[in-house]
Amino acid sequence: MPPRRILSLWFPRLGAERQMRQTPHLGDSPFAVVRDTGQTQLLCSLSPLASQAGLRIGQPLRDAHAICPTLLTRLENPHVESAFLDVLHRWAGKYSPWVARQDPDALVLDITGCAHLFGGEKALAEGLQRDCADLGLSVHLGIADTLGAAWALARYSARDDSPRRTGDAIDQEARATRARAGKRRHWERGGSAPVTAPPAAGPGRIAPPGKPHSVLSSLPIAALRLEPLTVEHLTRLGLRRIGDLLGQPRAALARRFGRELVLRLDQAMGSAPEPLTPAAPAEHFSTRLSLPDPIGLESDLLAALDRMLPTLCRRLERKGTGARTLRFEVYRTDQTMQWVTVSLARPAHDPDRLRPLLAMKLPEIEVGFGIDMIRLDAIRTEPLHGRTRTGHLAAGAAVATRLQANTSLDDLMGRIGARIGLEQITRRHPAASHLPEKSALTLAAAWSPPAAHWPEPSAPRPLLIWRPEPVQAADTVAPPVTFRWRGRDFVTSAASGPERIAPEWWFDDPDWRSGLRDYWRIDTDRGDQLWLYFAHGAGLSPGWFCHGSFA
């Protein structure tokens, strides 16, 4: 079995170079991506010209402008950069099927058994760098037996990040103290200052199989993925390189700096396992149609839709997936584009169900000087499980008819939703509460199934329910003979009840601080059928209130 080999890809300028790919003129001058922290703005990604101007990551924007007045900046967009890293994730699949993300700007590949397909690890690394150069991306890579070693080589093999002043080397002491340096023997207990190793040639390094110690010993201890405070404490003790830690007692290191230091060291050297968990890239379902001549008629768009939609639906059906939201994009000859979206109440991969919804949106498209490319994307999909019909012939036909008719309501909601939006279509669902105003929930119809069973109330409920409104009546438990409500006087002609409802003692509802309620159905001389209740009083005073109307 070949030894495990891990490839770490680090894109140190991912945010800036993503912007430069979209707007090439940003590369002609120093450019930086800025992160807004609320208190100040900090540089989070730099172009090569910005680095050459002396700027650094984490620097405040006001200081950067003082150093480089010609600096151009753009605000950071983490969501777009994460989507761009997803694109690179799919691209890296050409080198290995085992690819994992390391947010926000790195990928990890398990290339065990894959390097020989590209001519060896060196040829693979050179091909990666060429591809990244063609994409306009800077990349640093490292190949080693472990994930920790590959991570360290990708980030620290081409630079020297050791502290410039540590205080434990004689050439860093002041002139007044150098004469007494021989008496200060305690500085030597942490080891003499190591000789600074020259940077590796090129932004990457390949570690020989089975020799992580030789390539990691000269790297700074920050390459072990430690907390900055731990790195600072180790540096003060004179432990600045990974090689300085290899000969130290593990128990003493764990006792003073925690188990994380020993764990990271063992993971980098291969003594402790560190699994690589790949994440499969999300499935993208789209189809594109390039036109030899621009089009501008609605009939031409319908013809293009009839040609593209079956291809997309076949891909969805092959993956057992249905489209929930579709986006129809048109690209004009003047380098502008427009899109329309449609959503379905239930996922589907049937062209006959999707075409009418898209056809309703075509009049909203402005043709301009003509359309030369069309793209159809399923931007939101959901699993669509197949149904197996069983039973005799008549039962199977009945099931098929029922299933076929079951989509009519969904298609109706899709057509209405294409006009007013699916979120505007709602349905009522029963809720687990004995309180009248909480006995039902309002849910979006497209994302909720129909209510299977509505429980029967213990007494009839009114057609309309509103927040309790005070009623001027005699302060008695019996139904009032006359009362005044909403500025009108009523005479009770009939009354039925009472129905006693207690509040939910586990909730502090302001409307139910009046305590127990006795509900009555009151028929009045004006023809109104009101739902009145007498509150017995708890946190509030007792009295009569109107809660709804039956007609």
C-alpha positions in Angstrom: 0.0 0.0 0.0 1.5 3.4 -1.0 2.1 5.9 1.8 -0.5 8.6 2.3 0.3 11.8 0.5 -1.5 15.1 1.2 -1.5 18.2 -0.9 -2.3 21.6 0.7 -3.3 24.5 -1.6 -3.2 28.0 -0.1 -4.5 31.0 -2.0 -3.0 33.9 0.0 -4.5 36.6 -2.3 -7.9 35.0 -2.9 -10.1 37.9 -2.1 -8.1 40.5 -4.0 -7.5 38.3 -7.0 -11.2 37.4 -7.3 -11.9 41.1 -7.6 -9.1 41.6 -10.1 -10.5 38.8 -12.3 -13.8 40.6 -12.6 -12.2 44.1 -12.9 -8.8 43.7 -14.6 -7.8 47.4 -14.2 -7.6 46.9 -10.4 -4.3 45.1 -11.0 -2.7 48.2 -12.5 -2.3 49.9 -9.1 -2.1 48.8 -5.5 -5.3 47.2 -4.5 -6.7 45.7 -1.2 -9.9 44.1 0.1 -11.1 45.7 3.3 -13.0 44.1 6.2 -15.3 46.3 8.2 -15.1 45.3 11.8 -17.5 48.0 13.1 -14.8 50.0 14.9 -12.4 50.3 12.0 -11.6 48.9 8.5 -8.7 46.5 8.2 -6.9 45.1 5.1 -7.7 41.4 4.7 -6.3 40.7 1.2 -3.7 42.4 -0.9 -2.6 42.5 -4.5 1.1 41.9 -5.4 1.6 45.7 -6.0 0.0 46.4 -2.6 2.4 44.0 -0.9 5.4 45.6 -2.7 4.2 49.0 -1.4 4.8 47.8 2.2 1.2 47.1 3.2 0.3 44.0 5.3 -2.7 42.0 6.3 -4.6 43.3 9.3 -3.3 46.9 8.9 -5.9 49.7 9.5 -7.0 51.4 6.3 -6.1 54.8 7.5 -2.5 53.7 8.0 -2.4 52.0 4.6 -3.5 55.2 2.9 -0.8 57.1 4.7 1.8 54.6 3.3 0.3 54.2 -0.1 -2.0 57.2 -1.2 -2.9 55.5 -4.5 -4.4 52.4 -2.8 -7.7 51.2 -4.3 -10.0 49.3 -2.0 -13.2 47.2 -2.1 -15.3 45.9 0.8 -15.0 42.2 1.6 -17.9 39.9 0.5 -17.5 36.6 2.5 -20.5 34.9 0.8 -19.1 35.6 -2.7 -15.6 34.5 -1.7 -17.0 31.3 -0.2 -18.9 30.6 -3.5 -15.6 31.2 -5.4 -13.8 28.7 -3.2 -16.6 26.2 -4.1 -15.7 26.8 -7.7 -12.1 26.1 -7.0 -13.2 23.0 -5.0 -14.9 21.6 -8.2 -11.8 22.6 -10.3 -9.4 20.7 -7.9 -11.4 17.5 -8.5 -9.5 17.0 -11.7 -6.4 16.2 -9.7 -8.0 14.0 -7.0 -11.5 12.8 -6.0 -10.7 13.5 -2.4 -10.9 17.2 -1.9 -11.8 19.2 1.3 -12.2 22.9 2.0 -10.2 24.8 4.6 -12.1 28.1 4.9 -11.5 30.8 4.0 -8.8 30.4 1.4 -7.4 26.9 1.2 -8.0 23.4 -0.2 -6.6 20.0 0.9 -6.3 17.1 -1.5 -5.5 13.5 -0.8 -3.3 12.6 -3.8 -2.4 9.1 -2.7 -2.3 7.0 -5.8 -3.0 10.0 -8.1 0.4 11.7 -8.7 1.6 9.1 -11.2 -1.3 10.0 -13.5 0.3 13.5 -13.9 4.0 12.4 -14.1 4.8 12.4 -10.4 4.4 14.8 -7.6 6.7 17.4 -9.0 4.9 17.4 -12.3 1.6 17.6 -10.5 2.7 20.6 -8.5 4.0 22.4 -11.6 0.7 21.7 -13.4 -1.2 23.1 -10.5 0.9 26.3 -10.5 0.4 26.7 -14.3 -3.3 26.3 -14.0 -3.5 28.8 -11.2 -1.4 31.2 -13.1 -3.8 30.9 -16.1 -6.7 31.5 -13.7 -4.9 34.6 -12.3 -4.5 33.2 -8.9 -1.5 33.1 -6.6 -1.0 29.7 -4.9 1.4 28.2 -2.4 1.4 24.4 -2.1 2.9 21.8 0.1 3.0 18.0 -0.2 3.7 15.7 2.7 2.6 12.6 4.5 0.4 14.4 6.9 -2.2 17.1 6.8 -0.3 19.2 9.3 3.0 18.9 7.5 1.5 19.8 4.1 -0.3 22.8 5.7 3.0 24.0 7.3 5.0 23.6 4.0 2.4 25.5 2.0 2.4 28.5 4.3 5.9 28.7 5.8 8.4 26.9 3.5 8.9 30.0 1.3 9.3 32.6 4.1 10.9 33.2 7.4 8.5 34.3 10.1 10.8 34.0 13.1 10.7 37.0 15.4 13.2 39.7 14.7 14.0 40.4 18.4 13.8 37.7 21.0 16.2 38.9 23.6 18.1 35.6 24.0 20.8 36.1 21.4 24.0 38.1 22.1 23.8 40.0 18.8 20.4 41.4 19.9 21.7 42.8 23.2 22.5 46.4 23.8 26.2 47.4 23.7 26.1 48.1 27.5 25.1 44.5 28.3 27.2 42.6 25.8 30.3 42.8 28.0 28.4 40.9 30.8 26.8 38.4 28.4 29.1 35.7 29.7 27.7 36.0 33.2 24.1 35.6 32.0 24.1 31.9 31.5 20.3 31.6 31.9 19.8 32.8 28.3 21.4 29.7 27.0 19.0 27.3 28.7 16.5 27.7 25.9 19.1 27.0 23.3 21.2 29.3 21.1 19.5 31.3 18.4 19.1 29.2 15.3 20.7 30.0 12.0 18.1 31.5 9.7 17.5 29.1 6.9 17.2 30.6 3.4 13.7 30.6 1.9 12.7 27.8 -0.3 12.8 28.3 -4.1 9.2 29.0 -5.3 5.9 29.1 -3.4 5.8 25.4 -2.5 7.8 22.4 -1.2 7.5 18.7 -1.5 8.5 16.6 1.6 10.1 13.2 0.9 7.9 10.3 2.0 8.5 9.2 5.5 10.7 12.2 6.5 8.5 14.9 8.1 11.2 15.7 10.7 13.8 16.8 8.2 11.5 19.3 6.4 9.6 20.6 9.5 12.5 21.1 11.8 13.6 24.4 10.3 10.1 25.9 10.2 8.8 28.3 12.8 6.5 26.9 15.5 3.6 29.0 14.1 3.5 26.3 11.4 2.0 23.9 13.9 -1.4 25.8 13.8 -1.1 27.0 17.4 -2.8 29.8 19.2 -0.8 33.1 18.9 -0.5 33.3 22.7 1.1 29.9 22.8 3.5 30.9 20.1 4.5 34.0 22.0 5.1 32.1 25.2 7.3 29.5 23.4 9.2 32.2 21.6 10.1 33.9 24.9 11.6 30.6 26.1 13.8 30.4 23.0 11.7 27.7 21.3 11.3 29.3 17.9 11.6 26.4 15.5 9.7 23.1 15.4 13.1 21.3 15.7 13.5 23.0 19.2 10.3 21.2 20.3 11.2 17.7 19.0 13.7 17.0 21.8 11.7 18.4 24.6 9.8 16.2 27.1 6.2 15.8 26.1 4.8 15.7 29.6 6.4 19.0 30.5 5.2 20.6 27.3 1.6 19.4 27.8 1.7 20.4 31.5 2.8 24.0 30.7 1.2 24.7 27.4 -1.7 22.3 27.2 -2.4 19.2 25.2 -3.0 21.1 22.0 0.7 21.7 21.5 1.6 18.0 21.8 -1.4 17.0 19.7 -0.5 19.4 16.8 3.1 18.3 17.0 2.2 14.6 16.8 -0.3 15.2 14.0 2.4 17.0 11.9 4.9 14.2 12.5 2.3 11.4 11.8 2.2 10.0 15.4 -1.4 11.1 15.8 -4.1 10.5 13.2 -5.7 13.5 11.5 -8.4 12.4 9.1 -9.2 14.3 5.9 -12.9 14.7 5.5 -13.8 15.6 1.9 -17.1 17.4 1.1 -18.6 16.6 -2.2 -19.3 19.7 -4.3 -22.9 20.6 -4.6 -24.7 19.4 -7.7 -25.3 22.2 -10.2 -28.0 21.7 -12.8 -27.9 24.1 -15.7 -27.9 24.2 -19.4 -26.8 26.8 -21.9 -27.6 27.7 -25.5 -25.3 29.8 -27.6 -27.0 31.4 -30.6 -25.2 32.1 -34.0 -27.3 35.2 -34.5 -29.1 37.5 -32.0 -32.8 36.9 -31.4 -35.5 39.2 -30.1 -38.9 37.6 -30.5 -40.8 35.9 -27.8 -41.5 32.9 -30.0 -37.7 32.5 -30.4 -37.3 32.5 -26.6 -40.0 29.9 -26.4 -38.3 27.8 -29.0 -35.0 28.0 -27.1 -36.8 27.1 -23.9 -38.3 24.0 -25.5 -34.8 23.0 -26.6 -33.2 23.5 -23.2 -35.8 22.4 -20.7 -36.0 18.7 -21.6 -32.2 18.4 -21.3 -32.3 20.0 -17.8 -35.2 17.8 -16.7 -33.5 14.6 -17.8 -30.4 15.5 -15.7 -32.7 16.2 -12.7 -34.6 13.0 -13.2 -31.3 11.0 -13.5 -30.2 12.3 -10.1 -33.6 11.8 -8.4 -34.0 15.5 -7.9 -36.7 18.0 -8.7 -36.4 21.8 -9.4 -37.9 24.1 -6.8 -36.6 27.4 -8.2 -35.6 28.0 -11.8 -33.7 31.0 -13.2 -33.8 31.9 -16.9 -30.9 34.2 -17.9 -30.5 36.0 -21.2 -27.2 37.6 -22.3 -27.5 40.5 -24.7 -25.1 41.5 -27.4 -24.2 44.7 -25.5 -22.6 42.7 -22.7 -25.6 43.1 -20.4 -27.8 40.4 -19.0 -31.2 39.9 -17.3 -32.8 37.0 -15.5 -36.2 36.0 -14.3 -37.0 33.3 -11.6 -40.0 31.1 -11.0 -40.7 28.9 -8.0 -42.8 25.8 -7.6 -45.0 24.7 -4.8 -43.6 21.2 -5.1 -40.3 20.1 -6.7 -40.7 18.6 -10.2 -38.6 17.5 -13.2 -41.5 17.4 -15.7 -41.1 19.8 -18.6 -44.8 20.1 -19.0 -45.1 21.5 -15.5 -42.1 23.9 -15.7 -42.7 25.4 -19.2 -46.0 27.3 -18.4 -44.4 29.0 -15.4 -41.3 30.1 -17.4 -43.5 31.2 -20.4 -45.4 33.6 -18.1 -42.1 35.3 -17.2 -40.8 35.8 -20.8 -42.7 39.1 -21.4 -40.7 40.7 -18.6 -37.5 40.3 -20.5 -36.1 43.3 -22.3 -34.4 42.2 -25.6 -32.4 45.4 -26.2 -30.0 44.9 -29.2 -30.6 41.2 -29.2 -29.9 38.1 -27.2 -27.0 35.8 -28.2 -26.8 33.4 -25.2 -29.4 31.9 -22.9 -28.8 30.0 -19.7 -31.3 27.9 -17.6 -30.3 27.1 -14.0 -32.0 25.1 -11.3 -30.8 27.3 -8.4 -32.8 25.4 -5.8 -33.5 21.6 -5.9 -34.9 19.0 -3.6 -34.9 15.2 -3.6 -37.8 13.8 -5.5 -38.6 10.2 -4.5 -40.2 7.9 -7.0 -43.4 6.2 -6.3 -44.0 2.5 -6.9 -47.6 1.4 -7.7 -48.6 -2.0 -6.4 -51.8 -4.0 -6.5 -54.1 -5.3 -9.2 -54.8 -3.5 -12.5 -57.8 -1.4 -11.3 -56.1 -0.3 -8.1 -53.0 0.7 -10.1 -55.1 2.8 -12.5 -56.8 4.5 -9.5 -53.5 5.3 -7.9 -52.1 6.6 -11.1 -55.2 8.9 -11.6 -55.0 10.1 -8.1 -51.3 10.9 -8.3 -51.8 12.7 -11.6 -54.6 14.8 -10.3 -52.6 15.6 -7.1 -50.4 18.1 -8.9 -53.2 20.4 -10.0 -53.3 22.4 -6.8 -49.5 22.7 -6.9 -49.5 23.9 -10.4 -52.2 26.4 -9.5 -50.1 27.7 -6.7 -47.1 27.9 -9.0 -49.0 30.0 -11.5 -50.4 32.4 -8.9 -46.9 32.5 -7.2 -45.3 33.5 -10.5 -47.6 36.6 -10.4 -47.7 37.6 -6.7 -45.0 35.5 -5.1 -45.2 32.1 -3.4 -44.8 33.7 0.0 -48.1 35.5 -0.4 -50.0 32.2 -0.6 -50.7 30.8 2.9 -52.7 28.0 4.5 -54.0 27.4 8.0 -52.7 24.5 10.1 -54.0 23.3 13.5 -51.9 24.1 16.5 -51.5 22.4 19.9 -53.2 24.9 22.0 -56.6 25.2 23.7 -56.7 28.9 23.5 -59.0 30.2 20.6 -56.5 32.7 19.1 -53.7 30.1 19.2 -55.5 27.1 17.8 -54.3 27.7 14.2 -51.0 28.6 12.5 -50.5 30.5 9.3 -47.9 28.8 7.1 -46.7 29.3 3.6 -48.7 27.0 1.3 -45.7 26.1 -0.9 -43.6 24.9 1.9 -46.2 23.1 4.1 -48.4 20.1 3.4 -52.2 20.3 3.6 -53.7 19.8 7.1 -54.6 16.2 7.5 -57.0 16.5 10.4 -58.6 19.4 12.2 -59.7 18.6 15.7 -63.3 19.4 16.6 -63.6 22.2 19.2 -65.6 21.5 22.3 -68.0 24.4 21.3 -68.6 26.3 18.1 -66.0 28.9 17.3 -66.7 32.3 15.6 -65.9 33.2 12.1 -63.8 36.2 13.0 -61.5 36.5 16.1 -59.8 39.7 17.2 -58.0 40.9 20.3 -60.3 41.3 23.2 -62.2 44.6 23.3 -63.8 45.9 26.5 -67.6 45.9 26.7 -69.6 48.2 29.0 -72.0 46.0 30.9 -73.0 45.1 34.4 -70.2 43.5 36.4 -72.1 40.2 36.8 -71.3 36.6 35.8 -74.7 36.2 34.0 -75.0 37.4 30.4 -75.8 41.1 30.3 -79.3 42.2 29.2 -77.9 45.4 27.6 -74.4 46.4 26.9 -72.4 48.9 24.9 -69.6 48.0 22.5 -67.7 50.1 19.9 -69.9 53.1 20.6 -73.2 51.2 20.0 -75.9 49.9 22.4 -77.1 46.3 22.1 -79.9 44.4 23.7 -79.4 40.6 24.2 -82.1 38.6 22.5 -80.5 35.1 23.1 -77.5 33.7 24.9 -75.9 30.2 24.9 -73.0 29.1 27.1 -70.9 29.3 29.1 -67.7 27.7 28.0 -64.9 28.1 30.5 -61.3 28.4 29.2 -58.3 28.7 31.5 -55.1 30.5 30.5 -51.8 28.8 29.8 -50.1 29.2 33.2 -46.7 28.3 31.7 -46.8 31.5 29.4 -47.2 35.1 30.5 -49.6 36.3 27.8 -50.7 39.9 28.4 -54.1 39.2 26.9 -54.7 36.4 29.4 -53.8 38.2 32.6 -57.5 38.6 33.4 -57.7 35.0 34.5 -60.4 32.5 33.8 -62.9 33.3 31.1 -66.6 32.3 30.6 -67.5 32.5 26.9 -71.1 33.2 25.8 -72.6 33.4 22.3 -74.8 36.5 22.3 -77.6 37.2 19.8 -78.4 40.9 19.7 -81.4 42.9 18.5 -79.2 44.4 15.7 -78.6 41.0 14.2 -75.0 40.6 15.4 -73.9 37.3 16.9 -71.0 38.2 19.2 -68.6 36.1 21.2 -68.4 37.7 24.6 -66.7 36.4 27.7 -66.6 37.4 31.4 -63.1 37.6 32.8 -63.0 36.6 36.5 -59.9 38.7 37.1 -56.4 37.8 38.1 -53.6 40.3 37.2 -56.3 42.6 35.8 -59.8 43.6 37.0 -62.8 41.5 36.1 -65.2 42.5 33.4 -66.9 41.8 30.0 -65.0 41.6 26.7 -65.8 40.9 23.1 -63.5 38.4 21.3 -65.2 37.6 18.0 -68.2 37.5 15.8 -70.1 34.5 14.3 -71.6 36.5 11.4 
